[in-house]
Amino acid sequence: GMIRPNVTLYEEILPHAEWYEANYEIHNCDLLIIAGTSLTVHPASSLIHSVNDDCKIVLINRDETRFDNKVDLLFHEDINQVFSKIEV
């Protein structure tokens, strides 16, 4: 039979339950880390508009995005380089 990964593929509709949960979680978070995306693919890129006014946003992407001036902390670096510098 056909084997299908448990992911949403490009141009497929996102599952409604997961979409609403993502919006809820992002609206209620204190810190949102966005990593490795140009924020150009819709509708996922619109999730950034769900953050509340108190939420801090960290954006990690090698290239500039249209949201660079809307975040609290910006890294124009490779994700691996940024995360390798974080000590837990």
C-alpha positions, 0 to 999 in steps of 0.5 A: 500500500501507499505509505504517507508521512504524518506531515502536512505537505506543501499546498495541503490544507493544515489540519483544523485542530492543530491550526487552532491549537497553534494559534492558541499556544502562540497567543498565550506564550511568553517567548516565541522562537522562530527559526529557519524560515523566511516567513513567506509561506502562508498560512503558517507565516501568519501565525506571528500575528497571533502573539500577544503584546507581552510576548517576546519574539526571537527570529533566527534566519540567515536571510532578512525577512519582512518581520525583522523590525518587529522582533525583540531579538534577531539573528542573521546566522545559521540555526546550528551556530546560534543554538550551539552557543546556548548553555542550558 
